[in-house]
Amino acid sequence: MKRGASILEILVGLAVFGLLTSLIAGVFILSQRYTRVSQQVSRAQREAAQCMQAFYAEVKRSHYQTYQPVTAVNETWFLSNHPLSTVPQAAEFDTNGDVLWQKWEALWCQLDGQVFCGELPLAGGAQAFHDIDLSTEPASLSSFLTQSVRRRVASAIRGFKLVRDEHVVTVELDSETSNSGNPPTRYHLTSSFLIP
């Protein structure tokens, strides 16, 4: 003789099924959240590293005595021996073997987190450092903002600070990323560069 399940057995079975389903859903939701958090952290680290690499690429071609402003927060400019972006070529030297300085270069961080690099040709063309009239250096970042030649080097950057101590330039920067449903992730990176 076959016996059917009692109402109590059915309720217990449904409760166990509901508990297992809620546990599986909870694990899935947590794994999705941790995936989004790890993506945020990874993006913050990637943007900070990309920005620092851009700083290094520009700073290594600069003249250590020309950094402006003295306290560089979210904007800086300096003399560079890197050729103008419109004329891709190697560094130039005069007949005495002195490097020829080509342009003023600027790096700045906008309110939307994008970091740009801009340039101004050196008045009088490429010159040895002792021939340059430093009184003609840009007085503010606005000189670079009016130029059409600029390139974005990073995004998701909250800000940077640049400190020069003779031949050593130290750059501190903060990146910030966020995904919906997660608090913002911030990443701080500091690096020092020796300028010959």
N, C-alpha and C positions, 0 to 999 in steps of 0.2 A: 504494500500500500504506500503510495507516494504522499509525502507531506509537504505543504507549501510553507513559505517563509512567514514568520509572524511579523506583525507590524513593528514590533520592537527590533527585530533583526534587520528589517529594511531601514529603519531610522539610524541604527548604529552603522550600517553599511554606508548610508548617505553621509553621515557625519565624518567617517574615516575618509571617504572620497573627497569631501569638501576640504578637509584638513590637508590632504596631500596636494590637492589642486592649489590651495592658497600658499603652501610652502613652495611649490614649483614656481608660481607666479612671483612670489617675493624674491626668490633667487634670480629669476629672469630680470626683474626690475632693478635689483641691486647690481647685477652684472652690467646692465645698460648704463646705469649711473656711473659706475667705476670706469667703464669704457669712455664715457664722455669726459670724466675728470682726467683720465690718462691722456686723452687727445688734447685737452686744454693745456696740461703741463708740457706735453711734447711740443705743441705749437709755441708756447711761451719760450721754451728753451731754444727752439729752432730760430725764432725771430730775433732773440737776443744774440745768439751766436752769429747769425747773418749780419746783424747790425755791427757787431764787434769786428767781424772780418772786413766790413766796408770801412770802418774807422782805421783799421790797421793798414789797409790798402792805400788809403789817402795819407795817413799820418807818416808812413815810412818815406814818403816823397816830399815831406814838408821841411821848412826851415824852422828850427826850434825857437829862434828869437822873435818870430813874427806872429805868434798866436794872439788872437784877439777874440773877445774881450778878455781881460785879466781873469775874471771869474766867469768861466764859460758854462752857462746853464742853458741847455736846449738850443744853443746856437754858438758856432765858432767859425772863424775863418783864419786863413794862414797862407803863406807863400808856398807854392808848390813847383817842383821841377818836372812834374808830369805834363806832357804835351797837351794842348787843347783837345777836347774830345772830337772836334771837327777835323783834326789833323792827326790821325793815329800814327805814331812813330816812337822811336826809342828816345831816351834822354839825350840832350845835346851838351857838348862841351866846347869851350873856346880854345884858342891856340895854346893857352897856358895850362890846359887841362882842368880848368875850373868848370863846374857844372853851371849850365845856363838855366836861370829860373824863368818859368814860362807864364805863370798865371797866379791869381788869387783864387783860392778854393774855399768853399763854405759847406758846412754840414749843419742842418737844423731839423728840429722836431716840431711838427705841427700839432695842433690841438686834437686832430683826429688820429694821432698815433703814427703817422707816416713820417719817415725820415728821408730827407732829400739831400742831394749833393749838387751844388751849382758852382759855376766858375766865371771869372772875369779875366779877360786877357790883360797881360801886364802892359802898362803904358810904355810905348817905345819898343815893344817886342821883347824877345828873349834876351836876358842880360845876366852878367855875373853879379853876384850879390853885392859886391862893393860899388857897382855902378847904379844900383837901384835907389831911386829917391823914395824912401819909406814914408815921406809925408803925403804921398799920393795913395796910400793904402785905403781901402774902403773904411768909412767911418761907422757903418752899421750894416746890418743884414739886408736892409732895404735895397742896397746896391745890387745884390744877387737876386732878389725877388723879381726885379724888373727884367731880368735876362730870360730869354726863351730856352737857353740850354740848361737843363736840370734833369736829374734822374732820381727815381725813387730807389733807395737802398734797403729799406726795411719798413715793416708796418707793425702795429700792435706794440709800439714803444711808448711808455708813459713819459719818459724823459731821460736826459743824460746830463752828466756833469763831467767836465774835462779840466784837469789840473796839470799845469806844466811846472816842473822843477828842473831847470837847466835842460839837460838832454833827455829827461824822462818825462813822458806824457802818460798820465793815468786817466783812464776813461771808466766811469761808472754809469751803468744804464739799467733801467727797469723796464721789463715788458709786462703786459697784462692781457690776458685772453679770457673769454667767457663763452659758455654755451648756455642755451636756455635751460633753466631749472637748476643750474649750478652757480655757486658764488664765483666771482672772478678769481683767476689764478695769477699770482704775481711771481716774477722771477727776476732776481738781481744778479748782475754779472759785473765784475771788475777785472780790468786788465791793465798792465803797464807796458809801454813800448819805449824802447831806447832809440832815440833819433841821433844818427851820427853827425 
